[in-house]
Amino acid sequence: MSIEIHRDAWGIPHLRADGARELARAQGRVTARDRAWQLEVERHRAQGTSAAFLGAGALSWDTLARRARLDDTARRCFAALERRDPETAEWVRAYVDGVNEELPATAAPEFTRVGLTPGRWEPWTPLGVWLATHILFAGFPAKLWRDEATRHLGPDAVGLFAADGPGTSGSNGWLVAGARTTTGHAVLAGDPHRYIEDPGVYQQIHLVCPEFDVIGLAVPGVPGIAHFGHTGTVAWSITNAMADYQDLYRERLRRTGAGVEALGPDGTWHRAGRHTETVEVAGEAPVEIEVIETDRGPVIAGGPEGLEGGGVVEEPPAADASRSAALPAPPSASLPTATPLALSLRYPPRVTGDLGFSALLPLLRARRTADVDRAFDQWVEPVNVVQAADTEGGLLHRVAGRVPVRTEANRLRPVPAWEPGHEWRGWHETPRAGLRDGVAVMANQRGPATPLGVEFAPPHRANRITALLNEKERWSAADMPLIHMDTHLASAQPLLEHIEALDDLSPEATAVRATIRQWDRRMAANSGEAALYAAVRGAVVRRLAAHPAFAALADPPAYPDVLLPWLGLVPRVAFALEHLLSAEELYGIDRAETVRAALEEVAAEPPRGAWGDTHRLAPWRALPESGSGSGGESGSEREAPGLSGDHDCVLCTSAVPGLTDLAARGPAARYVWDLARREDSLWVVPLGASGTPGSPHHRDQLPLWLRGDLVPVVTDRQQLTKED
């Protein structure tokens, strides 16, 4: 058996082996070598054991992971994979073998800091990592927000705060057919927008064996290349389809001498699964949690006694949007209207025992778009829009994933588990789409996946990419960074109109308004005008959120901490600001006076410097960097760099206006796949190929990422250095 590991100038691993299983083992080894700390954090997060070394801050996540049965679901899915697709199961085992061979020898400094010894991976651990990475990806907690907003403001609030709105920005992806390129062959380009993590969420890698030769972006802890890959003859990429495929059920639970029962839609009580688990917490006493699972799914919040800190919730009236007029009256109609709250989560892998891993090997073996298409027929989650092209002119633009068929009420809010009509009734056919004028652009806006979702991103990024592509008749791979880095902010229009309409301002505020009026609407890091606009925007958000009309939403119910980001009033106002300022009426709020007061506030204390002075990169780390520098890095290397871009720019570097200008979300990678010549493809990640602090490749791509430059894809073995 022969396994070779080579590196290019950026430390990106290029692996070669005799077969797919041997190559998976090599991928596991090199990932453990480069990302040991990251792998162990993800393994523990999937198991719900991360608080044992990260402390109390990780307890809420661990509790969700335990109660949602993530590890158990991964075990079930792997057992089903062994029965249904033994080849893929053995391939996953080979990856795990490689991880286990390398992990004990790693010396990542974080292990020493927390006193953690690398553990052993199980065959189902990669499935658990994938599940834990994406369980919140579809945003099921947004249903809690809609529930609260409807309860306190009425059903119109759902549209004001959510429709094509708040917090839903994700990835950019565009496909340019050969008729619109300089080579006559298609180009795929884009950038997935996720939380920027250190180490990065994507791993640049090159996998070669007699069966396939693929470059792409892997997820550390998962074999193969799922989201973004190029085999030489076909390439594919994805964006989040914004589909809704997870449901929340309000459960009525009661304790009995034998355990816990849940009221079903047939009007009778059914035995629920129940056991307890202990979560270890570094520096604190262990915490015992109760794990309950009804016929709908695991209970992730509350229980027979309700939520901690106040778990009784009023049931919405029968005319509420959470009930369909076509549904019959529930058998439990005589029950009281206030009941202890428990919420169960129903998600496809828990129901079917399938996480879609059978798509991974066929993707690596793909030669044409038809092969990619067949592979994605087996995809489960997250639900994505797939774009692909091949060297023979084949093109693909489709939705892939599993979305249940059920009543519209399920998609909007938590629904009563004891009422009939909320069950799943099969799976939606995934829609397909074509190109228009030789291009297809996806940026999480309403598109082919519209029938499958509720909230989508505003159309600004997609419209801007389309407009830029229409400025030239022919595009090359080298041209694409011009689109990646575009900072035009179309969503500023409503606030600018309010600012323009103001009069009787103080001289200082008049000067601020005059400066903003000269602004080119580009959120450039060196723009003082952008900084002024952002400061006024933040002040407007804070003032709107503080208005008495929204007081009932300021303090969310006692849901688990891990779900609260979806319920924060300031972020919701911030990401819905365009809609709130444009609505015909807003709960009696005088928006003109709100904008006036915000402008005067900023005029009294204007921002010092440019947008990039406060809009800085803030990557998520499981551990904060040590004060002396991680692995000997200098203070300048650790300093958070200033960023261009904003939430609705193509360069989507997302802060939370009104709360912070720091950007925790942004392009987690950029790629350009050239179908004319793979060697002309380009890519970059925010930090580097290595996850080890102090490594020369830990952050060597950061300067390029900041400038919008890309790293050439290397496939020539003469440009590689062999690693022992």
Phi, psi and omega per residue, in radians:
M1 nan 2.282 -3.102
S2 -2.073 2.217 3.050
I3 -2.258 2.231 3.106
E4 -2.131 2.387 3.073
I5 -2.092 2.095 3.081
H6 -2.073 2.834 3.080
R7 -2.284 2.582 2.991
D8 -1.677 -2.976 -3.040
A9 -1.137 -0.330 -3.134
W10 -1.755 0.179 3.128
G11 1.339 0.174 -3.133
I12 -1.279 2.250 -3.093
P13 -1.339 2.398 3.049
H14 -2.130 2.006 -2.983
L15 -1.950 2.452 3.131
R16 -2.378 2.349 -3.128
A17 -2.620 3.017 -3.066
D18 -1.342 -0.338 -3.092
G19 -2.837 3.050 -3.056
A20 -1.108 -0.732 -3.136
R21 -1.150 -0.769 3.121
E22 -1.102 -0.632 3.128
L23 -1.191 -0.671 3.077
A24 -1.087 -0.706 3.092
R25 -1.079 -0.749 3.102
A26 -1.112 -0.674 3.106
Q27 -1.110 -0.721 3.081
G28 -1.076 -0.727 -3.140
R29 -1.107 -0.872 -3.063
V30 -1.216 -0.562 3.083
T31 -1.170 -0.717 3.072
A32 -1.123 -0.613 3.132
R33 -1.176 -0.732 -3.055
D34 -1.546 -0.489 -2.958
R35 -2.341 0.689 -3.032
A36 -1.005 -0.874 -3.116
W37 -1.077 -0.785 3.131
Q38 -1.049 -0.774 3.134
L39 -1.044 -0.770 -3.105
E40 -1.224 -0.633 3.052
V41 -1.067 -0.780 -3.119
E42 -1.182 -0.657 3.089
R43 -1.082 -0.797 -3.131
H44 -1.194 -0.615 3.083
R45 -1.125 -0.700 3.119
A46 -1.136 -0.578 3.137
Q47 -1.477 -0.267 -3.026
G48 1.304 0.647 -3.114
T49 -2.176 0.285 -3.048
S50 -1.308 -0.462 3.132
A51 -1.133 -0.327 -3.126
A52 -1.099 -0.424 3.091
F53 -2.224 -0.267 3.094
L54 -1.664 -0.273 3.080
G55 1.648 -2.974 -2.988
A56 -1.106 -0.443 3.136
G57 -1.081 -0.389 3.139
A58 -1.676 -0.002 -3.033
L59 -1.136 -0.722 -3.100
S60 -1.114 -0.706 3.079
W61 -1.114 -0.824 -3.118
D62 -1.020 -0.675 3.127
T63 -1.125 -0.759 3.085
L64 -1.081 -0.777 -3.128
A65 -1.052 -0.711 3.131
R66 -1.197 -0.853 -3.047
R67 -1.209 -0.535 3.104
A68 -1.427 -0.051 3.062
R69 1.098 0.731 -3.085
L70 -1.124 -0.833 -3.109
D71 -1.143 -0.735 3.129
D72 -1.120 -0.664 3.107
T73 -1.141 -0.704 3.093
A74 -1.070 -0.723 3.097
R75 -1.074 -0.801 3.131
R76 -1.057 -0.773 -3.103
C77 -1.161 -0.643 3.126
F78 -1.221 -0.695 3.099
A79 -1.063 -0.717 3.096
A80 -1.174 -0.637 3.106
L81 -1.102 -0.697 3.106
E82 -1.063 -0.659 3.138
R83 -1.311 -0.717 -2.989
R84 -1.526 -0.630 -3.001
D85 -2.524 1.257 -3.056
P86 -1.060 -0.513 3.125
E87 -1.102 -0.820 3.125
T88 -1.151 -0.670 3.105
A89 -1.040 -0.760 3.118
E90 -1.178 -0.603 3.079
W91 -1.108 -0.743 3.082
V92 -1.133 -0.720 3.091
R93 -1.027 -0.708 -3.139
A94 -1.097 -0.703 3.077
Y95 -1.046 -0.810 3.138
V96 -1.097 -0.684 3.083
D97 -1.022 -0.737 3.112
G98 -1.113 -0.728 3.076
V99 -1.037 -0.824 -3.096
N100 -1.179 -0.493 3.087
E101 -1.197 -0.617 -2.990
E102 -1.661 -0.595 -3.002
L103 -0.960 -0.783 -3.073
P104 -1.044 -0.422 -3.085
A105 -1.600 -0.052 -3.081
T106 -1.350 2.692 -3.083
A107 -2.314 0.758 3.111
A108 -1.070 2.320 -3.044
P109 -1.093 -0.439 -3.112
E110 -1.106 -0.574 3.121
F111 -1.040 -0.718 3.135
T112 -1.165 -0.700 -3.090
R113 -1.068 -0.649 -3.082
V114 -1.838 0.017 3.139
G115 1.182 0.646 -3.079
L116 -1.844 2.362 3.022
T117 -1.795 2.268 3.129
P118 -0.955 2.396 -3.105
G119 -1.725 -2.922 -3.081
R120 -1.826 2.335 3.077
W121 -1.470 2.511 3.062
E122 -1.785 2.838 -3.113
P123 -1.000 -0.490 -3.115
W124 -1.579 -0.062 -3.092
T125 -1.021 -0.757 3.095
P126 -1.010 -0.609 3.094
L127 -1.189 -0.654 3.087
G128 -1.145 -0.692 3.103
V129 -1.083 -0.792 3.115
W130 -1.070 -0.755 -3.115
L131 -1.149 -0.785 -3.134
A132 -1.135 -0.609 3.133
T133 -1.145 -0.539 -2.970
H134 -2.028 0.029 -3.066
I135 -1.099 -0.556 3.112
L136 -1.721 0.045 -3.018
F137 -1.144 -0.620 -3.129
A138 -1.425 -0.087 3.006
G139 1.219 0.666 3.138
F140 -1.007 -0.467 3.096
P141 -1.099 -0.298 3.072
A142 -1.045 -0.422 3.098
K143 -1.159 -0.533 3.072
L144 -1.182 -0.698 3.097
W145 -1.095 -0.813 3.135
R146 -1.049 -0.655 3.120
D147 -1.066 -0.848 -3.123
E148 -1.177 -0.769 -3.120
A149 -1.097 -0.723 3.114
T150 -1.155 -0.724 -3.102
R151 -1.066 -0.695 -3.018
H152 -1.726 -0.457 -3.054
L153 -2.064 -0.201 -3.108
G154 1.713 2.921 -3.020
P155 -1.117 -0.422 3.131
D156 -1.139 -0.367 -3.118
A157 -1.123 -0.497 -3.136
V158 -1.047 -0.783 3.126
G159 -1.209 -0.705 -3.120
L160 -1.105 -0.728 -3.020
F161 -1.685 -0.297 -2.954
A162 -2.198 -0.663 -2.988
A163 -1.078 2.168 -3.089
D164 0.815 0.757 -3.003
G165 -2.500 -2.173 -2.501
P166 -1.037 2.267 2.957
G167 1.172 0.287 -3.036
T168 -1.776 0.069 -3.130
S169 -1.110 2.385 -3.124
G170 -2.336 -1.918 -2.968
S171 -1.881 2.729 2.939
N172 -1.824 2.496 3.025
G173 -2.722 2.346 3.113
W174 -2.473 2.532 -3.121
L175 -2.066 2.162 3.115
V176 -1.992 2.042 -3.107
A177 -1.191 2.837 -3.088
G178 -1.017 -0.515 3.126
A179 -1.132 -0.282 -3.113
R180 -1.972 0.268 3.137
T181 -2.073 2.863 -3.126
T182 -1.305 -0.322 -3.097
T183 -1.750 -0.241 -3.036
G184 1.462 0.030 3.071
H185 -2.044 2.676 -3.049
A186 -1.181 2.738 3.023
V187 -2.264 2.341 3.004
L188 -1.949 2.404 3.123
A189 -2.611 2.836 3.088
G190 2.813 -2.942 3.139
D191 -2.789 2.085 3.074
P192 -1.282 2.238 3.117
H193 -1.721 2.032 3.133
R194 -2.487 3.129 2.969
Y195 -1.072 2.299 3.082
I196 -1.373 2.056 -3.074
E197 -1.961 2.655 3.051
D198 -2.184 1.865 0.044
P199 -1.201 2.862 -3.020
G200 -1.212 2.690 -3.098
V201 -1.315 -0.319 3.101
Y202 -2.046 2.536 -3.098
Q203 -2.115 2.012 3.063
Q204 -1.202 2.322 -3.054
I205 -2.737 2.733 3.104
H206 -2.287 2.139 -3.052
L207 -2.066 2.139 -3.085
V208 -2.315 2.259 2.972
C209 -2.660 3.043 -3.123
P210 -0.998 -0.417 -3.103
E211 -1.474 -0.491 -3.063
F212 -2.810 2.877 3.127
D213 -2.547 1.773 -2.953
V214 -2.282 2.334 2.916
I215 -1.910 2.612 3.133
G216 3.022 -2.979 -3.088
L217 -1.901 1.930 3.131
A218 -1.649 2.782 3.005
V219 -1.682 2.035 -3.123
P220 -0.962 2.225 -3.093
G221 1.810 -0.126 -3.094
V222 -2.239 2.241 -3.117
P223 -1.230 2.749 3.074
G224 1.396 -2.859 -3.103
I225 -2.374 1.827 -2.985
A226 -1.580 -0.852 -2.901
H227 -1.590 -0.703 -2.995
F228 -2.437 1.992 -3.095
G229 -2.631 2.788 3.139
H230 -2.490 2.037 -3.114
T231 -1.640 -0.010 -3.058
G232 1.789 -0.675 3.111
T233 -1.956 -0.268 3.082
V234 -2.589 2.549 3.114
A235 -2.353 2.659 3.137
W236 -2.480 2.782 3.082
S237 -2.715 2.893 -3.074
I238 -2.390 2.764 2.844
T239 -2.309 2.762 3.117
N240 -1.176 2.202 -3.109
A241 -1.322 -0.202 -3.108
M242 1.097 0.504 3.107
A243 -1.325 2.733 3.076
D244 -1.886 1.967 -3.067
Y245 -2.359 0.247 3.070
Q246 -2.198 2.477 -3.122
D247 -2.106 2.550 2.990
L248 -1.913 2.347 3.105
Y249 -2.072 2.305 2.945
R250 -1.362 2.148 -3.078
E251 -1.868 2.521 2.917
R252 -1.842 2.023 -3.067
L253 -2.042 2.648 3.029
R254 -2.541 2.615 3.109
R255 -1.567 2.498 3.052
T256 -2.275 3.056 3.101
G257 -1.098 -0.409 -3.104
A258 -1.669 -0.161 -3.123
G259 2.592 -2.183 -3.078
V260 -2.254 2.449 3.053
E261 -2.131 2.657 3.122
A262 -2.146 2.444 3.132
L263 -1.365 2.157 -3.096
G264 -1.681 2.986 -3.128
P265 -1.200 -0.163 3.077
D266 -1.539 0.056 3.106
G267 1.462 0.113 3.123
T268 -2.052 2.792 3.134
W269 -1.565 2.359 -3.099
H270 -2.103 2.497 3.123
R271 -1.113 2.313 3.079
A272 -1.850 2.595 3.024
G273 -1.190 2.470 -3.124
R274 -2.654 2.367 2.939
H275 -2.755 2.993 3.107
T276 -2.008 2.640 3.078
E277 -2.347 2.700 -3.141
T278 -1.949 2.216 3.116
V279 -1.810 2.080 3.072
E280 -1.354 2.458 -3.111
V281 -2.291 2.116 -3.116
A282 -1.036 2.234 3.090
G283 1.383 0.002 -3.113
E284 -2.423 2.972 3.121
A285 -1.218 2.601 3.075
P286 -1.055 2.720 -3.122
V287 -2.088 2.221 3.086
E288 -1.627 2.298 3.129
I289 -2.136 2.644 3.104
E290 -1.728 2.237 3.140
V291 -1.896 2.082 -3.093
I292 -2.186 2.440 3.077
E293 -2.376 2.163 3.109
T294 -1.686 -3.064 3.093
D295 -1.158 -0.342 3.072
R296 -1.405 -0.759 -3.103
G297 2.841 -3.044 -3.129
P298 -1.160 2.493 3.067
V299 -1.459 2.032 -3.046
I300 -1.773 -0.203 3.126
A301 -2.635 2.421 3.121
G302 1.326 -2.941 -3.103
G303 -3.126 -2.825 -3.129
P304 -1.016 -0.512 3.132
E305 -1.683 0.046 3.137
G306 1.630 -2.882 3.119
L307 -1.402 2.610 3.014
E308 -1.117 2.341 3.115
G309 1.474 0.178 3.095
G310 2.245 1.583 -3.001
G311 -1.984 0.291 3.101
V312 -1.669 2.271 -3.110
V313 -2.242 2.432 3.080
E314 -1.272 2.359 3.057
E315 -1.268 2.438 3.103
P316 -1.159 2.713 3.117
P317 -1.121 2.788 -3.051
A318 -1.077 -0.458 -3.130
A319 -1.423 -0.038 -3.097
D320 -1.114 2.759 -3.126
A321 -1.132 -0.277 -3.133
S322 -1.365 -0.085 3.079
R323 -2.067 2.437 3.066
S324 -1.628 2.377 3.140
A325 -1.078 -0.378 -3.109
A326 -1.406 -0.205 -3.085
L327 -1.414 2.504 3.083
P328 -1.263 2.826 3.081
A329 -1.111 2.436 -3.090
P330 -1.221 2.629 3.084
P331 -1.069 -0.389 -3.072
S332 -1.625 0.329 -3.013
A333 -1.018 -0.397 -3.102
S334 -1.454 -0.074 -3.139
L335 -1.238 2.780 -3.125
P336 -1.126 2.745 -3.094
T337 -1.470 -0.095 3.056
A338 -2.082 2.252 -3.042
T339 -2.551 2.602 3.046
P340 -0.999 2.407 -3.015
L341 -1.599 2.289 2.937
A342 -2.407 2.435 -3.116
L343 -2.122 2.195 3.035
S344 -1.841 2.661 -3.111
L345 -2.018 2.240 3.077
R346 -1.973 2.106 -3.113
Y347 -2.398 2.556 -2.918
P348 -0.929 -0.837 -3.093
P349 -1.076 -0.540 3.105
R350 -1.203 -0.557 -3.103
V351 -1.392 -0.725 -2.965
T352 -1.802 -0.295 -3.037
G353 1.227 0.445 -3.098
D354 -2.320 2.152 3.103
L355 -1.854 0.070 3.053
G356 1.471 0.218 -3.097
F357 -1.170 -0.289 3.107
S358 -1.186 -0.147 3.071
A359 -1.417 -0.330 -2.904
L360 -1.253 -0.832 3.118
L361 -1.153 -0.772 3.073
P362 -1.022 -0.568 3.072
L363 -1.110 -0.770 3.129
L364 -1.093 -0.592 -3.095
R365 -1.518 -0.029 -3.049
A366 -1.109 2.467 3.068
R367 -2.097 -0.429 -3.118
R368 -2.383 2.937 3.131
T369 -1.079 -0.529 3.106
A370 -1.090 -0.610 3.100
D371 -1.185 -0.746 3.097
V372 -1.080 -0.728 3.138
D373 -1.033 -0.846 3.140
R374 -1.116 -0.680 3.127
A375 -1.074 -0.768 -3.096
F376 -1.307 -0.165 2.966
D377 -1.080 -0.401 -3.120
Q378 -1.690 0.057 -3.105
W379 -1.236 2.545 3.128
V380 -2.046 -1.156 -3.119
E381 -2.670 2.676 -0.016
P382 -1.237 2.764 3.131
V383 -1.338 2.176 -3.007
N384 -2.187 2.764 2.853
V385 -1.650 2.161 -3.085
V386 -1.813 2.344 2.972
Q387 -2.139 2.430 -3.120
A388 -2.626 2.713 3.086
A389 -2.619 2.668 3.095
D390 -2.250 3.031 -3.046
T391 -1.291 -0.176 3.107
E392 -1.705 0.147 3.115
G393 1.637 0.029 3.102
G394 -1.200 2.462 -3.115
L395 -2.315 2.590 -3.136
L396 -2.475 2.339 3.088
H397 -2.554 1.800 -3.026
R398 -2.613 2.912 2.974
V399 -1.694 2.458 3.115
A400 -2.306 2.393 3.113
G401 2.408 3.119 -3.014
R402 -2.025 2.043 -3.138
V403 -2.147 2.129 -3.091
P404 -1.266 2.613 3.006
V405 -1.547 2.164 3.087
R406 -2.821 3.084 -3.080
T407 -1.107 2.661 -3.137
E408 -1.029 -0.559 -3.132
A409 -1.018 -0.650 -3.138
N410 -1.027 -0.596 -3.053
R411 -1.336 -0.369 -3.018
L412 -1.599 -0.794 -2.976
R413 -2.601 2.977 2.979
P414 -1.047 2.412 -3.094
V415 -2.011 2.689 -3.098
P416 -1.238 2.147 -3.134
A417 -1.177 -0.414 -3.067
W418 -1.538 0.004 3.096
E419 -1.753 2.439 3.073
P420 -1.248 2.748 3.034
G421 1.790 -0.022 -3.092
H422 -1.904 0.258 -3.135
E423 -1.359 2.861 3.030
W424 -1.468 2.442 -3.061
R425 -2.247 1.045 3.121
G426 1.618 -2.837 -3.007
W427 -2.265 2.520 3.089
H428 -1.217 2.537 2.890
E429 -1.217 2.386 -3.107
T430 -1.463 2.237 -3.045
P431 -1.221 2.810 3.075
R432 -2.223 2.772 3.139
A433 -2.525 2.975 3.111
G434 -2.027 -2.879 3.089
L435 -1.808 2.765 3.078
R436 -2.236 2.148 -3.076
D437 0.958 0.620 3.060
G438 1.408 0.152 3.132
V439 -2.378 2.698 2.968
A440 -2.337 2.232 -3.073
V441 -2.146 2.240 3.046
M442 -2.240 2.250 3.082
A443 -2.491 0.736 3.085
N444 1.210 0.240 3.106
Q445 -1.431 3.055 3.045
R446 -1.113 2.229 -3.084
G447 -2.766 -2.393 -3.115
P448 -1.072 -0.448 -3.109
A449 -1.546 0.095 -3.079
T450 -0.899 -0.739 -3.133
P451 -1.159 -0.213 -3.031
L452 -1.792 -0.066 -3.010
G453 -2.246 3.126 3.106
V454 -2.117 -1.006 3.136
E455 -1.817 2.349 3.078
F456 -2.256 2.870 3.095
A457 -1.244 2.645 3.009
P458 -0.988 2.740 -3.043
P459 -1.384 0.037 -2.965
H460 -1.058 -0.810 -3.102
R461 -1.144 -0.786 3.140
A462 -1.097 -0.749 3.128
N463 -1.115 -0.690 -3.111
R464 -1.189 -0.747 3.112
I465 -1.080 -0.754 3.122
T466 -1.072 -0.764 3.138
A467 -1.106 -0.722 3.123
L468 -1.133 -0.735 3.130
L469 -1.123 -0.507 -3.141
N470 -1.374 -0.140 3.139
E471 -1.331 -0.286 3.119
K472 -2.306 2.565 3.109
E473 -1.385 -0.573 -3.092
R474 -2.275 2.386 -3.133
W475 -2.146 2.609 3.037
S476 -2.023 2.906 3.081
A477 -1.042 -0.666 -3.096
A478 -1.187 -0.317 -3.141
D479 -1.368 -0.355 -2.910
M480 -1.116 -0.551 3.090
P481 -1.013 -0.420 3.068
L482 -1.041 -0.598 3.112
I483 -1.408 -0.779 3.104
H484 -0.842 -0.688 -2.926
M485 -1.758 0.224 -3.112
D486 -1.215 2.365 -3.020
T487 -2.074 0.273 3.128
H488 -1.158 2.333 -3.065
L489 -2.003 1.584 -3.114
A490 -1.212 -0.510 -3.076
S491 -1.225 -0.076 3.121
A492 -1.273 -0.259 -2.959
Q493 -0.956 -0.872 -3.094
P494 -1.050 -0.731 3.125
L495 -1.181 -0.694 3.109
L496 -1.085 -0.649 3.102
E497 -1.138 -0.708 3.080
H498 -1.112 -0.740 3.132
I499 -1.099 -0.746 -3.119
E500 -1.068 -0.602 -3.042
A501 -1.394 -0.155 -3.072
L502 -1.302 2.586 2.997
D503 -2.415 -3.141 3.134
D504 0.948 0.738 3.082
L505 -1.556 2.776 3.015
S506 -1.137 2.781 3.101
P507 -0.986 -0.655 -3.134
E508 -1.171 -0.762 3.133
A509 -1.198 -0.606 3.084
T510 -1.070 -0.687 3.123
A511 -1.168 -0.706 3.107
V512 -1.105 -0.759 3.128
R513 -1.086 -0.715 3.138
A514 -1.091 -0.676 3.120
T515 -1.165 -0.774 3.139
I516 -1.121 -0.623 3.141
R517 -1.123 -0.429 3.121
Q518 -1.487 -0.117 -3.050
W519 -1.145 2.466 3.138
D520 -1.524 0.134 3.112
R521 1.138 0.480 3.050
R522 -1.924 2.229 -3.123
M523 -1.532 1.173 3.136
A524 -1.469 2.504 -3.095
A525 -1.036 -0.535 -3.082
N526 -1.661 0.238 -3.068
S527 -1.637 2.048 3.023
G528 -1.247 -0.586 3.103
E529 -1.114 -0.717 3.097
A530 -1.082 -0.656 3.114
A531 -1.119 -0.720 3.115
L532 -1.132 -0.811 3.103
Y533 -0.997 -0.828 -3.106
A534 -1.089 -0.638 3.126
A535 -1.153 -0.744 3.106
V536 -1.148 -0.765 3.112
R537 -0.993 -0.812 3.134
G538 -1.073 -0.694 3.130
A539 -1.172 -0.668 3.089
V540 -1.100 -0.774 3.137
V541 -1.029 -0.848 -3.109
R542 -1.085 -0.705 -3.114
R543 -1.212 -0.698 3.078
L544 -1.117 -0.772 -3.111
A545 -1.133 -0.461 -3.133
A546 -1.514 -0.044 -3.095
H547 -1.198 2.478 3.130
P548 -0.979 -0.439 -3.138
A549 -1.066 -0.468 -3.103
F550 -1.864 0.202 -3.023
A551 -1.024 -0.633 -3.091
A552 -1.169 -0.322 -3.127
L553 -1.712 -0.051 -3.070
A554 -1.199 -0.617 -3.138
D555 -2.026 1.849 -3.109
P556 -1.211 2.831 3.058
P557 -1.061 3.011 -3.013
A558 -1.406 0.944 3.053
Y559 -1.304 2.814 3.091
P560 -0.994 2.562 -3.067
D561 -0.958 -0.629 -3.068
V562 -1.122 -0.345 3.141
L563 -1.659 -0.192 -2.999
L564 -1.188 -0.500 3.105
P565 -0.966 -0.489 3.114
W566 -1.357 -0.176 -3.043
L567 -1.965 0.052 -3.124
G568 -1.229 2.230 -3.084
L569 -1.189 -0.776 -3.121
V570 -1.057 -0.859 3.076
P571 -1.045 -0.673 -3.139
R572 -1.116 -0.748 3.084
V573 -1.136 -0.723 -3.094
A574 -1.046 -0.845 -3.054
F575 -1.411 -0.232 3.069
A576 -1.821 0.169 -2.999
L577 -0.993 -0.720 -3.137
E578 -0.996 -0.725 -3.141
H579 -1.287 -0.711 -3.097
L580 -1.146 -0.622 3.136
L581 -1.383 -0.345 -3.087
S582 -1.707 -0.252 -3.083
A583 -1.075 2.613 -3.129
E584 -1.072 -0.651 3.128
E585 -2.586 2.548 -3.086
L586 -2.311 1.307 2.994
Y587 0.895 0.610 3.096
G588 1.366 0.084 -3.130
I589 -1.327 2.311 3.066
D590 -1.462 1.657 -3.049
R591 -1.231 -0.558 3.107
A592 -1.083 -0.768 3.129
E593 -1.212 -0.573 3.087
T594 -1.107 -0.775 3.129
V595 -1.186 -0.671 3.105
R596 -1.042 -0.838 -3.124
A597 -1.099 -0.663 3.116
A598 -1.141 -0.716 3.138
L599 -1.134 -0.728 3.101
E600 -1.145 -0.660 3.106
E601 -1.055 -0.791 -3.136
V602 -1.229 -0.637 3.116
A603 -1.099 -0.597 3.133
A604 -1.255 -0.505 3.128
E605 -2.530 1.329 -3.062
P606 -1.225 2.726 3.105
P607 -1.133 2.561 3.099
R608 -1.701 2.064 3.085
G609 1.725 -2.765 -3.017
A610 -1.839 3.064 -3.103
W611 -0.992 -0.751 -3.104
G612 -1.198 -0.205 3.102
D613 -1.240 -0.473 3.095
T614 -1.994 -0.451 3.141
H615 -1.502 1.569 -3.008
R616 -2.137 2.739 -3.124
L617 -1.294 2.288 3.139
A618 -2.302 1.378 -3.103
P619 -1.132 2.609 3.029
W620 -1.383 2.331 3.067
R621 -2.289 2.439 3.058
A622 -1.095 -0.604 3.058
L623 -2.150 2.418 3.022
P624 -1.160 2.672 3.113
E625 -1.126 2.502 3.125
S626 -1.225 2.628 -3.071
G627 -1.088 -0.487 -3.119
S628 -1.484 -0.005 -3.133
G629 1.754 2.323 -3.103
S630 -1.306 1.977 3.055
G631 1.103 0.520 3.070
G632 1.532 0.188 3.126
E633 -1.254 2.621 -3.099
S634 -1.390 2.905 3.102
G635 -1.080 -0.645 3.138
S636 -1.148 -0.572 3.115
E637 -1.231 -0.521 -3.110
R638 -1.500 -0.269 -3.091
E639 -1.114 2.376 -3.140
A640 -1.224 2.121 -3.098
P641 -1.352 2.613 3.049
G642 -1.270 2.594 -3.042
L643 -2.182 2.565 2.837
S644 -1.529 2.955 3.062
G645 1.709 3.098 -3.129
D646 -2.944 3.103 -2.974
H647 -0.999 -0.748 -3.076
D648 -1.784 0.186 3.007
C649 -1.436 2.755 2.960
V650 -0.991 -0.758 2.982
L651 -1.350 1.476 -2.943
C652 -1.541 1.504 3.053
T653 -1.855 1.778 -2.872
S654 -1.613 2.107 2.903
A655 -1.799 -2.977 3.065
V656 -2.165 1.625 -3.116
P657 -0.908 2.405 -3.105
G658 1.555 -0.262 -3.132
L659 -2.088 -0.909 3.131
T660 -2.783 2.598 3.011
D661 -1.587 -0.139 3.110
L662 -1.128 2.474 -3.082
A663 -1.888 1.975 3.073
A664 -1.673 -0.258 3.141
R665 -2.049 2.639 3.111
G666 3.027 -2.937 3.133
P667 -1.146 1.920 3.124
A668 -1.358 -0.126 3.017
A669 -3.011 2.809 2.921
R670 -2.273 2.542 -3.111
Y671 -2.528 2.671 2.966
V672 -2.426 1.955 3.128
W673 -1.732 2.018 3.127
D674 -1.724 2.117 -3.142
L675 -1.497 -0.173 3.074
A676 -1.318 -0.706 -3.081
R677 -2.734 1.932 -3.031
R678 -1.019 -0.550 -3.123
E679 -1.136 -0.270 3.078
D680 -1.594 0.060 3.061
S681 -1.275 2.797 -3.024
L682 -2.452 2.691 3.080
W683 -2.828 2.887 3.066
V684 -2.842 2.663 3.017
V685 -2.126 2.830 -3.034
P686 -1.122 -0.543 -3.054
L687 -2.048 -1.408 -3.136
G688 -3.029 -3.133 -3.081
A689 -1.303 -0.470 -3.086
S690 -1.708 2.478 3.047
G691 -1.713 0.119 -3.078
T692 -1.656 2.029 3.087
P693 -0.978 2.407 -3.113
G694 1.633 -0.306 3.084
S695 -1.182 2.515 3.093
P696 -1.100 -0.284 -3.131
H697 -1.914 0.344 3.111
H698 -1.267 -0.733 -3.075
R699 -2.407 0.421 -3.037
D700 -1.295 -0.271 3.084
Q701 -1.597 -0.116 -3.106
L702 -1.030 -0.827 3.125
P703 -1.029 -0.660 3.112
L704 -1.165 -0.785 3.141
W705 -1.017 -0.717 -3.136
L706 -1.151 -0.659 -3.114
R707 -1.431 -0.313 -3.044
G708 1.612 0.170 3.082
D709 -1.405 2.754 -3.119
L710 -2.196 2.723 3.123
V711 -1.613 2.312 3.075
P712 -1.118 2.437 3.023
V713 -1.273 2.262 -3.110
V714 -1.888 2.241 3.023
T715 -2.214 -0.155 -3.137
D716 -1.354 2.060 -3.101
R717 -1.098 -0.389 3.135
Q718 -1.196 -0.317 -3.140
Q719 -1.696 0.159 -3.082
L720 -1.924 2.707 3.080
T721 -2.014 2.231 -3.118
K722 -1.279 2.440 3.131
E723 -1.921 2.429 3.131
D724 -1.164 nan nan
